[in-house]
């Protein structure tokens, strides 16, 4: 399934009719693009060139990582290097002529992961400390050191989805981008709880008590891991992550109905729901999101196949199988991708573009071609020579 057909005005590479018959077509050929590649026009040019050489038809660009904007924002402080440069606008201008969709990637609840606090006093770290998640002991994720984060399965300082103000904040960011930029989609990452040990901030536990008459901390002290009480608390957290997605979806439908909504999710839907409160299976089944990118970054071949099977178990045409090449050779990453495509998944997303070597570029292009993909974008330099000189 192609989520957005990008038509080139003239000239496109088209595979011969009937070629690769019998193979599952890889419709979405995406890369995640991390924010450190957006620092200058030169770095963006290099990444877009690399994506085009690999045969990509879409890039998912991290424009709100640590709650700092890599675009012109009235909500988030600007990334410090920008100095008037608009990375998102420039990326769109460079990628679109190469036949690529551009999706704006927003870190949802994770807003800071550096070992030092933000420099900008307008950062949400300073303006709304009460919005941050806390652990079972009431300690805010803002207070965790880098080493403590690593030991406790925490990426960094994380906002609470149980707070309406947080959900509205995220929706405002999505609205700002979707309305002001010609993006194909909004892509939410870290749209989950870090693990069951977090979510005990006073505003959340207070809201839970008002709704249920139960204090989650007291509940665990009295009943331990009693399934009935654990499930009540777990379901409550799942509902608030889903409400966050609903809030963003509502804003997009109202103010930017042509913009798609997608999420980066843990590849195992059962673990995503039970451990991370991320019920992406229901999001797909209800049409709440247009597609998900499963993060199947394992280096174990058997596990990669298992995750591909699990990801394809529901709405496979709207599941884009995510592979990691930062931690393994491209040839190894193909194991899960091949399995996912053979089961009808709608494409492959690679993490990340900056990890792509020259050798891997052509391996990936050939892999996508072998899956029956057509319409690889022509190189703009060739197009320019053809139109100005009448010859390649």
N, C-alpha and C positions, 0 to 999 in steps of 0.2 A: 504494500500500500504506500503510495506516495502522498505525503501530508501536504506538500505544496509543489506544484509543477512549476519549474523555472524555465521559461522559454527564452532561448537565445535568439536575438533578432536575425542573425545570419550565421551560417556555418556551425555545424556541430559534428562531433565524431559519433557515428552510429555504427553499432556492430552489425555485421551482415545478417540478413533475415534468416532466422532459423538457427543461428549459431548458438551453441551451448544448450541445445534443446534438452529438456529434462532436468535442468538445474533450477534450484530455487533462486529467484531473482533477489538481489540485495538492493532494495529500492533506496533506503536511506544510508548514505555513506558519509558519516559525520566524524568530526573531531571535537573534543573538548579543548578549548584554548585558555590556558591559565593566564591570570592577569599580568604576570611578570613579562609576558611577551607583548604587552600593549604600551610599552614605555615610550616608543618613538615611532614616527612614520616608517623608518627603516626597518625596525623590528617587525612591525605589522606586515610590511611588504614581503619580508622574508618568509613569514609564516603563511601568508596567503598564497605565495608562490609554491611553497612546499605542499600545501593542501591541494592545490590545483594539479600539481604533478602527480600526486597520489590518487587522483580521480575522485576527490570528495565532492559532494553536492550540498554540503552544509557544515557550518561551524557553530559551536556553542561557546560563546565568548564570555568570560568571567568579568563582568563589569561592576559587580558589587561583591567584593570578597570579604574584607574585614570591616564591613559597614563603611567603606570608603568608595567614592564614585569614580569610575573610569569613563565618565560621561559628564555632561553639564547638568548638575543636580541642585535643586533648592532644598533637598531633604538631607542628603548625606554630605559630609565634608569631602573635598576633592583629594584624591591621591596626591601626595606632596610633589611629585615630579611634574605634574601636568603643565603648569604655567601657560594656561590658555589653550593647550592642545586637547582635542576631543577624540579620544581613542575609539569610542564606539562609532561616531560619525565617520571617521576615517576608515575604519574596518569595513563598514557597510559600503562605502564608496569604492573600496578596492575589491571586495569579495563579490559583489553583485555582478560586475562585468565578467567574472570568471564562472558564472553560473552557479553560485553558491548561496544557499539560504544563510541568514544570520539570526541566531537565537541568543537573546540576552540572558546570561547565566547570573543568578542572584543567590548568594548564600542566605538562606532563610533565617534560621535561628542562631547559627554560629556567626558571631560578629567580631571576635578578636582571638588571635592564636599566636601572636608574637610573645616573646619572653619579657617584654617591657610594655607599659601602658601606652595608649595613643598619645600623640603630641597635641592634637587639636582638641581644645576644650569644648567644642561643640559636638564631639563624638558622643554617641549614645552611651558609651562607657561612663561618661561623666554626667550626662543630662538625665539618665533614667536608670540609676543603679538598682532600683526596686523591680525592674523588669527582668532581671537575670535569674536563671535557674539556681536552685540550691540543692545540696545533698541531704541525706537523712538527718544530718546533724545541724541543718540550717545554715551551712556554710555556702556562700555564694560562689558560683563558678568564676566570678571576677577575682577571687582571692587565691585561686589555685596557681601554683608555680608550674613552669613547663614540665618539670620532672613529675610533679603530682598528677598533672593531666595525663601524662604517658602511662603512669601506673594505674590510673583509674578509668581508662577507656574514654577519656574526654579530650576532644580536639582543642577546645579553648573555651573562652567565655561565651555562654549560650543564653539566648533569650527564652522566655517561657511561652509556649503556645497557648497556655491556659488563660492568658491575659488578653482581653479584647483590645487593649491598647497596642499590644505587640502585633496582633493580627491586622489591625488597621494600619500600623506602621509599614508592614511588609506590603500590604495592598497599595499603599500610597507610592511606594518605590516602583512597584510593577506598573501602576498607572502612569507615573511620570515618564518611564521609559517607553511604554507602548504608545502613548499619545504623542510624544515629542520626537520619536525616532521610527524610521521605516523598518522595523524589525519583523521577522517572520514569527517569532515566538518569544515567550517568557519561559525560562527554565529555572526551576527551583531546586537547589541543592541543600543538604542538611535540613531537610524538611522532616525532622524526626527528633525524638529524644535520644540523648547519647547512650543510655542504657537504663535499666530499672532502678539504679541507685540515685537517679536525679529526678527532680520535679517536686521537691518538698519546700519550695520557697513559700513564705508565709501567705502571700496573696493567693497562691494556688490551693494550699491546704485549707485556707479559710473558705474559699469558694466551694471546695469539695464538701466541707462540713455543712455549709448552708444548703447544698443540694441534696445531701444524703444523710446528714446527721451523724456522720462518721469522721473521726480524725484519723487520717492515714498513718501518722506516726504512732498514735496510741493503738491503732488497729494492729499494726505489726508487732508492737510490744506485747499485746495481749494474746494474739492468736498466731504469731509467727507467720509461716508461709501457708496458712490456711487457704485452700483453693478458692473458696467462695469470696472471701474478702479481698484476696489478691486480684481476682478477676474483676471485681467491682472497680477497684482503683485502676487496673490496667485498661479497662474499657473506657473509663473516664478520660484517661490521657490520650487514647486512640481517637476519641471523639474530638478532642481539641486540636490535634494535628490535622484531622480531616476538616474541621471548621476553618482552619487557616487556609487550606487549599480552596475551600468553598468561598471564602472572602475574596481571595485573589481572582478566582474564576468569575465571580459576580461583577467585579470591577471591570474585568476585561470584556465580558459580554455587554456591559453597559456602554463603555467608552472606547473600546477597541475590539469590536467583534471579529475582525479578521485576523487577530493575533492568536496564535496557538498557545496552549499551556502544557508544559511537560515538567517532569520531575526526574531527578537522579535518585535511584532507590537501591537498597540492598537487594541482591539478586534472588535470594530465597524469600518468597512472599510470606512464608510462615514465620521465619525468623524476623523479617521486617516488621510484622505485626506484633509478635509476642515480645520481642526484645527491644525494638525501637519505636513502637507505637505508630508505625507507618503502614497503614492498611491500603497499599497501592493496588492490590487486587480489586477491592471494591471501587476504587477511584476509576479504574478502567471499565469495570462492568457497568457503572452508573453514568459513564461519559463525563465525569468530573474533570478528567484530564484527557488531552488528545493522544498523548503517548508517554511512555516512561522509558528511561535509559537504565537498564540494570547494570550495576557495578560488579561485574564478575571478574575481579582482578586476580583470582587465584592462579598460582603457578603449577598446581597439581592437575594433571591431565584428566584424571577420573572425576575430580571435584568440578572441573570446568564443564565436563559433559553433564554432570548432575545439575549444575546451576542452569545450564542451557535448557534442559528438560523442564525444570521447575518454572523458569521464566516464560516458556512457551505454553504453559498449561492453561493460560487464560488470555483471550484476546491477542493471540500471537502477532497478528499483523500490526498491532499497536505497541509492541514491545521491541525496542531497539537494544540489541545485546551489546553491552559495554565490555571492552577488553582493555587490559592494562599492558602497556609496552615499556613502562618505566622500570618494571621489575622482572622482565623476561624477554627473550628474543621474540621477534615478530612471528617466527615459525611456530613457536609454542602457543602463542596467543590465538592462533588460528583454530586450535582444537575446539574450544568452546564456541567460537564464532561459526564454524562449519556446522556443528551440531544444531545451533540455534536456527540457522538459515534453513537447514534441512527439515526443521519442524515448523517452518512457516513464519518465523519472526521477520519483522519488517525491515531490518537492516542491522548495521553495526556502527557503534560509536567507539572511537579510539581515545584512550587517555594515555598521554596527551600529545598534542601536535608538537610541542617542544621536545618531546622524547624521540621523535621520528628521525632516524638516520637516513642517509642517502640510499643505502642498500635496502632498508626497510620500506622506503617510499615506493620503489618499483615492485617489491614483493607484494605490498598491499594493493597496488594498482592492478597487478596481475590476478590477485585473489578476487578482487571485486569483478574484474572482467570475466573470470572463470565462473562466477556465480550468475552470469547472464545479464549483468547490468549494461545498460545502453546509455547513450547520450552523455558521455564524459565531456566535460567542458573543454572547449578549445583554448589553447594558451592565448592570452590577450596580445602578447607580443607578435604571435603569428597572425592573428586577426588584423593587427595594426598594419603589418607589412602587406597583407593581402589587399586591404582596402586603399592603401596609399600608393602602393607600387604595382598592384595588379598581379603580383606573383609572390610565392613564399620566400 
